[in-house]
Amino acid sequence: MNKLTDTRTLTNGVKIPVVGFGTWQSPDGEIARDAVRCALEAGYRHVDTAAAYGNEESVGEGIRLSGVKREDIFLTTKHWITDRGYEKTLAACEASLKRLGTDYIDLYLIHWPCVEKISPDWAEINLSTWRGFEKLYRDGKIRAIGVSNFLPKQLEPLLKEAEIPPMVNQIEFHPGYTQPETAAWSREHGMLVEAWSPLGCGTVLGDPTVNEIAAAHGKTAAHVCIRYALQKDAVPLPKSVTPSRIVDNANVFDFALTDEEIARLDAMPKTGYSGFYPDDAPADAL
């Protein structure tokens, strides 16, 4: 890993850049548009959004204004809980494609699983949604398919029935909250782990351990968090709408954390946790 455009390879052979640009909580309109444009001009080639973020149109506009060729950008969006089920999934993807202004998506994710507290038929609902994903993939509208915020107990029944297994599981992952069991289980079953909120919603940036390690390398706390995800074999999705921070967040390829530093970050108590967990938080909490 030497630069933003270095890639990891998914199980179907599709290559995904090792750092993505996140857009959660980036307001629709010129703020989200200009942030995406800035990120692409700074060298990012991986952009992550979602239908629930309400900014797909602005993300698409930022991509077009950047001047970077569409085929050189890895674009992810996510399917929302109101569109569960086969037919609604197909329609939801078409709506996202229209808002983004593109004829294909590089990675499409189920944003949140249906779980037992929501419906006794949760496993069948997830599978019905996944069947829609498989059709979109076969039809060439999606280059790779996956899930977000799924635990092993939600993935197990899906994998038993899936014709095309998920290629990615995007989970909250940062120093102070790494979900090691879910991350390990996902990797064991062929899924790349992506790290949303790799800066711990900003809270982790004030942690003494993180800052002590940052000072030892002459780097920032944000650099340590992003580098930590990379060295833990996750794809981080740092988010900012401030141009200087967008550019600076990419400066993570000129240093490496030691094994001892990784161990210290692994051992941190729960810090920066968003509170969003499939079994605890209502899935519409975002």
CORHUWO-V568736 format. One line per field, one symbol per residue. ss: DSSP state (a for helix, b for strand, c for the rest). burial: b if it has 24 or more other ideal C-beta (glycine too) atoms within 12 Angstrom, else e. Layout:
ss: ???
burial: ???
//
This chain:
ss: ccccccbbbcccccbbbcbbbbcccccccaaaaaaaaaaaaccccbbbccaaaccaaaaaaaaaaacccaaacbbbbbbcaaaccaaaaaaaaaaaaaaaccccbcbbbbcccccccccccaaaaaaaaaaaaaaaaacccbccbbbbcccaaaaaaaaaaccccccbbbbbcbccbccaaaaaaaaacccbbbbbcccaaaaaaacaaaaaaaaaacccaaaaaaaaaaaccbbbbbccccaaaaaaccccccccccaaaaaaaacccccccccccccccccccc
burial: beebbebbebebebbbbbbbbbbbbbebeebbbbbbbbbbebbbbbbbbbbbbbbbbbbbbbbeebebeeeebbbbbbbbbebbbbeebbebbbebbebbebebbbbbbbbbbbbeeeeeebbebbbbbbbbbbbbbeeebbbbbbbbbbbbebbebbbeebebbbbbbbbbbbbbbbbeebbebbbebebbbbbbbbbbbeebbebebbeebbeeeebbbbbbbbbbbbbbbbbbbbbbbeeebbeebbbbeebebeeebbeebeebeebbbbebbbeeeebeeb
//
